[in-house]
Amino acid sequence: MSELKRHDGDLWQQWKGSSTSPNGKLLQVATAEELGGRLNKKTKDTIDETEIKTWANTKFATIGGYEGVKAYIRAKWETTQYMLDKAGTHTLKVYRSVDVPREKSAEKIEKVGDRYEKLPDVSIVRNGAASTTLKSEVANEWDGDEHRIVLRAEVPRTAVISVPAYGINVHSEKEVVVAGTAWHAWDAWRGKAPMFHDYPVARAA
């Protein structure tokens, strides 16, 4: 248990620092394989599944290597499912910021009021695991880059790996880590996105 606790801390501390860190990549690969979700192999750094699994077998040997990490992800997911089910929470509405150069983001733009620009035809490849937030201001103010696109997604609880009440998440940001499994619906906005109650999500996932 002490080894599992230590690795739990290591995995999530690196994940919070960067999803493309060695442990961040491992979390994506293991989550996609264990929960049957999508895996985006070409983010800022290419994800080599064979290399990641070989590294995990050495790094996490005391808890069963790569297979142990998958079992750990499954246990965390199952605990989260139990908590959300007991709370009567079956869908979460989350926000996520991504950095996409303007020339690659989309050509079609729909103006919504005088504050928002919706990107109805933008293509976003889902990661094996991704950090999202329950707070719109966190996503809308992330990095402050002109290339920022803010995604809104309505995800079933079965897509949620961990929530602020459980797991080593960034509590101040109300971080929710989701898997690249099926979502109910999502949309994308340039720069910042409106809150769900101001404008409904209409794009199926």
Secondary structure as the mmCIF struct_conf table of DSSP 4:
data_model
#
loop_
_struct_conf.conf_type_id
_struct_conf.id
_struct_conf.beg_label_comp_id
_struct_conf.beg_label_asym_id
_struct_conf.beg_label_seq_id
_struct_conf.end_label_comp_id
_struct_conf.end_label_asym_id
_struct_conf.end_label_seq_id
HELX_RH_AL_P HELX_RH_AL_P1 SER A 2 GLY A 17
TURN_TY1_P TURN_TY1_P1 SER A 19 THR A 20
BEND BEND1 SER A 21 SER A 21
HELX_RH_AL_P HELX_RH_AL_P2 PRO A 22 LEU A 35
TURN_TY1_P TURN_TY1_P2 GLY A 36 GLY A 36
STRN STRN1 LYS A 42 LYS A 42
BEND BEND2 THR A 43 ASP A 45
STRN STRN2 THR A 46 THR A 46
HELX_RH_AL_P HELX_RH_AL_P3 GLU A 49 LYS A 59
TURN_TY1_P TURN_TY1_P3 PHE A 60 PHE A 60
HELX_RH_3T_P HELX_RH_3T_P1 ALA A 61 ILE A 63
TURN_TY1_P TURN_TY1_P4 GLY A 64 GLY A 64
HELX_RH_AL_P HELX_RH_AL_P4 GLY A 65 LYS A 86
TURN_TY1_P TURN_TY1_P5 ALA A 87 GLY A 88
STRN STRN3 THR A 91 ASP A 99
HELX_RH_AL_P HELX_RH_AL_P5 ARG A 102 SER A 105
BEND BEND3 GLU A 107 GLU A 107
STRN STRN4 GLU A 110 VAL A 112
TURN_TY1_P TURN_TY1_P6 GLY A 113 ARG A 115
STRN STRN5 TYR A 116 LYS A 118
TURN_TY1_P TURN_TY1_P7 PRO A 120 ASP A 121
HELX_LH_PP_P HELX_LH_PP_P1 VAL A 125 ASN A 127
BEND BEND4 GLY A 128 GLY A 128
STRN STRN6 ALA A 129 THR A 133
BEND BEND5 LEU A 134 LEU A 134
HELX_RH_AL_P HELX_RH_AL_P6 SER A 136 ASN A 140
TURN_TY1_P TURN_TY1_P8 GLU A 141 GLU A 141
BEND BEND6 TRP A 142 TRP A 142
TURN_TY1_P TURN_TY1_P9 ASP A 143 GLY A 144
TURN_TY1_P TURN_TY1_P10 GLU A 146 HIS A 147
STRN STRN7 ARG A 148 PRO A 156
HELX_RH_3T_P HELX_RH_3T_P2 ARG A 157 ALA A 159
STRN STRN8 VAL A 160 SER A 162
STRN STRN9 VAL A 163 VAL A 163
TURN_TY1_P TURN_TY1_P11 PRO A 164 ALA A 165
STRN STRN10 TYR A 166 TYR A 166
BEND BEND7 GLY A 167 ILE A 168
HELX_RH_3T_P HELX_RH_3T_P3 HIS A 171 GLU A 173
TURN_TY1_P TURN_TY1_P12 LYS A 174 LYS A 174
STRN STRN11 GLU A 175 ALA A 179
BEND BEND8 GLY A 180 THR A 181
BEND BEND9 HIS A 184 HIS A 184
STRN STRN12 ALA A 185 ARG A 190
BEND BEND10 GLY A 191 GLY A 191
TURN_TY1_P TURN_TY1_P13 PHE A 196 ASP A 198
BEND BEND11 TYR A 199 TYR A 199
STRN STRN13 ALA A 204 ALA A 204
#
